[in-house]
Amino acid sequence: MKAYSHHFIVSAQTSMTDNPVAREIVGYLLVRGEVHVMAYVKALEKLTGIEMTKMLPIPNLENKAFSETRKFEEKD
């Protein structure tokens, strides 16, 4: 199975529909996924004392390329 980058898959998903509800859901899920990954990384670093970003290849999860994520990233 070929590994695809997070942005490749999402850009394919968001370009497949013009439905505003589907696009908003994908935007929310992107932001939620990024938050979970970073929380797990921080928890593992705290538990082990190891910088996980140096040990494992953490993908670039920035969602700035997707206008659908801005609304959720701007919330506190």
Helices and strands as residue ranges (DSSP letters): H 6-15, H 20-48, H 52-55, H 67-73
